[in-house]
Amino acid sequence: MRRRLIAASVLSLATLVLSACGAEQPAPSATGNPDVRVERSIDYRTIEGDTLQLDACLPAEGGTDLPSVVLVHGGAFQEGDRSNMSGVCESIAAQGWAAFAVDYRLIPDSYPAQVDDVGAAVEWLRDPAQAERFGISPDGLALLGSSAGGIIALSTAARLGAAGEGVDSVVTLSAAGDLTSDALRLGTPDPALEKVVLGYLGCKTVEDCPDAVAASPRYNVGTLPPTLLVHGSKELIPVAQAKALHQAMTDAGIPADLQIEDGDHHGLQLLTPAVAASVFRFLEDNSSP
């Protein structure tokens, strides 16, 4: 059932609060908001000896068939963790949704490891036992990613859609859509971005990078769900990236909204109260009933 996300909590989403990773065992955590219950450090996957965890942010009163959002942090594929999304996670839960901030493997692990991990988190949450545990609908799930996390969210959604297991929607904040050598002609990218992209793709040069097309959302839009792209007009990732991705989705008949915010804010910095309100509205409008 769709929940109307009220304006009173938009400020709490815009004011991001970073939280600690929590205890080794999942346990309810105090958040300062009596309407929210958080379970931290929940194991969702073990791969190559590494255990990946997520934090669950839930309405304090519980519920059944709640719509939910998987949150994918940024950090140039090489740093950051799920705690970066704590403020967003708790604010969404305060609106009666469930939110799950996930960890994923970082560089030196390269594509598609990160997409595998977020896809595994979605699969884990859709398991009947977990859906019952958290009171969520296995069919009513969205993805929200910031910066590098936006790229991962788009690639995960495209893969799930191709497998007939698509999510309701995707929201990205400052996501690049093209990781190929062509991207060097989109706007004026920071030279440091090339090194980051090569690390994610596991390549030495952009000209010799066999996974570049597969890892670029721009070239894999056909199975994406409705998508909201939020981007800064003068930010780190050239706005031409967002425009090219939006055009590719439009050409493919995929419902896509492009929201360009004036200025150089990047990633979570874009979540002003007005932007947060539009994100909430988009999630609600595209949530499974």
N, C-alpha and C positions, 0 to 999 in steps of 0.2 A: 504494500500500500504506500502511495506517495505521501511524503510528509512535507508540509510547507515550512521551509526554513526561515525563521523569523529574523528581522533586521537587527534585533537587539544583540544577537550573537555574532554579527558580522565583524564588529570591532575585535572580538576575541580571536577570530581567525586571522585578522590582519596583524594583530599583535602576537607574533609567534613566540612561544615559550619553549625553550629547549629543556628536555628532561633527561635524567640519568637513565642508564641502561637497565637498572633494576636488579633484583635478586636472581640467583641461578634458577630457582623454581618459579613457574608462573604463579603470581599472586595478585589479588586486587591491590591497587595502589591509590593512595589519596591524591587528588588532583587539584584541590582547592575549589572545585566545582561540584556541588552536591548532586548535580544532574548527570554526572559522568562517572563511570567505573572503568579503570584501566587494568588490564592484565599484561604484565611485561615479560619479556624474555621467553616467549613460547617457541619451542622447537617446531619447525615445519618441514625441514629437509636436512638430510645428511648426505653430502656428496664429496667423494675423494677425501674423506676424513674430516671435513669441515662441517660443522653444524650451523645451519642458518636459522635465524630467529625472527619473530615478528612481535609487535606490540598490538594488542587489541583494545580499542577504545569503544565503549558500549554505553548506551543509555542506562542510567542507574536503575531505572524501573524494569529493565529487561524488555522482552518483547518476542514476537514470533514473526517470521517472514520479513525481517527488517531489510531495507535496501542497504547496500554496503559499498564501500570504496576501498580499493587497495592503493596505498600511497607509496610512491617510488621516489626516493630522495635523489638529489643531485650530488655533485662533487667531482665532475670531470672524469668519471669512471674510476677514480683512483683514491678517493677519500670520502668521508662522510659515512653516516649510518642511519638507521631508522629513527634515532632520536632527533634528527634534523626536522622530522615531520611531526613531532609531538604536539606542537601548538595547533596545527591543522587537524591532526587526528582527534584531539580532545574537543575542538570546536565543532567538528562535524558530528561527533557523538552527542553533543549537547542539543543537537537538532532532532534527535530521534533516529539517526542513522547509526550503523556500525562502521567503523573505520579501522583499517589494518595497515600499520606502517611496517614495511618489510626491509630486511637486509638482503643483499645479494653479493655475489663474488665481485671483487674489484680487480683492476690491473695489478699483477701481470696476467691474471686470467682474462682471456679475450672472448669476443663474440664467437659463438652464441651463448656463452655461459650465463651472462646476466639475464638474457631473455629466457633461458631454460629455468633459471631460479624463480623469476617472477611468475612465469607460467606454472611452475610447480606450486607456488603459493596459492594461485587461483584454484588449481586442481585440489589442493589440500582443503581449502575453505569450502569447496563444493561437495566434499565428501559428506554424506548424510550425518555422520557422527559429529563433525565439526559444525555443520549448519545448525544442528540441534543444540549443540553446546553454546553457540553464540547467538542463537535466535535469528539467524539470517536466512534469506531466501537464496538458494543456490543459483537461481536464475536472475536475481536482481543485483548485479554486481557491476561496478564501474572501475576504471583506472584513472589515477591522477598522478602525473609525474612532473618534476621540476628539473629543468635544464637537462643534464644527461639522463636523469630519470624519465624525462618526457620522451626521449628517443626510445628508451627501453620499453616504456609503456605502450608506445605506438607499435613497436615491433611485436610485443607480446600480444596485443589486441589483434594485429593482422594474422599472426600465426593461429591464434585461437579461432578466429573467424574462418580461416581456411579449413580448419578441422571440424567445422560445424559446431564449435563450442564458444561462440563469440560472447563478448561482454556487452552491456547495455550502451556504454559510451566511454569516451576518453577525453580527459582534459589535460592540456600540456601548458606549462609555463616556460617559455624560452627554449623550445625544442628545435634543434636542427633537423631538417628533413633529408638532407643530401650529404652523404659522407664520401662521395666519389671525388675524383679529381675535378669534376665539373663544379663542385662546390666552391672551388677557389675563384670562380668567376661570379659568384653570387655576393654582391656587396663588396665590402672590404674586410675580410676576416682577419682577426688577430693571428699573426704568424704562430703564436704558441698553440693555437687550436689544432693546427695540423699534427703536432706531436701528440696531443691528447687523443685525437681520432685514430692515429696510427697505433697507439697503445691499445685502444679498444678493439681495433680490427686485427691486431696481431701482425701488422705489416711493417716493412721497413720504408717503403715509399708509397705515395698515393697512386703512382702510375702502375705499380705492381702489387695489387691488393685484391685478391680474388673474392673476398667476402664483402667488398664495399657496396655493391649493388644490393645484395641480399640484406645487408644491415641498414640500408637507407630507406626510411619510411616513404620517401617520395616515390620510390619505384615499386612499392608494395601496398598501394592504397586500396586495391579492389575488394579486400575483405575487411576493411575497417568499419567500425560502427560510427554513429554520429560523433563528431569530434569538435571540441572547442580548442582553438589555438590562441593563446594569449602571448603577446610579444611586445617588447619595448622598441620604440622607434629608433633609438640610438644606442642600443645596448651591445653587449659583448658578441652575441650571435647576430649577424646581419639580418635585418628584417626581411631582406630578399629571400632568405631561407624560408621563413614562414609564408611569404607570399607564393613562392614556388610550390610549397607543399599544399597550400590551400587550393591553388589552381589545379594541381594534379588530382586532388580529391574531387573538386567540382567537375572536372572533365570526366572522371570515372563515375559520376552520379552519386557520390557519397555525401550525405548531409554534413556540412562543415561550416563552422563560423570562425572567422578570423577577427580577433579583437586586438588592435594595435594601440598601445598606451604611449603617450608622448613622454619622451625622456629616456634615460639610460638605465632604468631599473631592470634587473635580471632575476629570473627564477622567482623564489619566494618573495623577493622585494616587490614584485608586481601586485601582491595581494593587498591592495588598498581596500578600504571598505566597499567602494563601488565595484571593484573587480571581484572581490569575494562574493558580493551579492549576485553578480552575473554568473559566477561559477556555480553557486548554489542553485540558481534558477535553471541553469542548463542541466545539472545533474537530476534535478527533480523532473524536468520536462521529458527526460529520456530514461527515467527509471521504469522498470517493469512494474505493472500494477500488482 
